[in-house]
């Protein structure tokens, strides 16, 4: 099963980018990884709704053929690491060809993107920067694969 990451806007902090890339590389030892960074429309002027709609259209276009989409959301279900590993493993065992994790833009995502998602996932009740959310998500996906493969990282 391929693991996809789709997020809006670039990670500007070099150290954070290196950490994210490190975890993406680690995940690549278990599954092919695809990362897509979409343009953030917040610098384009217009209203927040216009930004959300443009970013939403971009997200929907890029995930149109993806069989299983997990959207990070403040309203999403919170799972512990073992439950998260169970979600990934259940999709793999179901024969899913790809599982895509989406982090929307700074102003949120459109209702259409929420409707498109198969799962809304929350990282916790605290608020994280988008860069930090990317790092936490990548680390948790890597941790999930170590749990699935009974490797010592998670212990």
HELIX and SHEET records of a PDB file:
HELIX    1   1 UNK A   14  UNK A   27  1                                  14    
HELIX    2   2 UNK A   42  UNK A   44  5                                   3    
HELIX    3   3 UNK A   48  UNK A   63  1                                  16    
HELIX    4   4 UNK A   81  UNK A   93  1                                  13    
HELIX    5   5 UNK A  111  UNK A  116  1                                   6    
HELIX    6   6 UNK A  130  UNK A  148  1                                  19    
HELIX    7   7 UNK A  152  UNK A  154  5                                   3    
SHEET    1   A 5 UNK A  33  UNK A  38  0                                        
SHEET    2   A 5 UNK A   2  UNK A   8  1                                        
SHEET    3   A 5 UNK A  98  UNK A 103  1                                        
SHEET    4   A 5 UNK A  68  UNK A  78  1                                        
SHEET    5   A 5 UNK A 119  UNK A 122  1                                        
END                                                                             
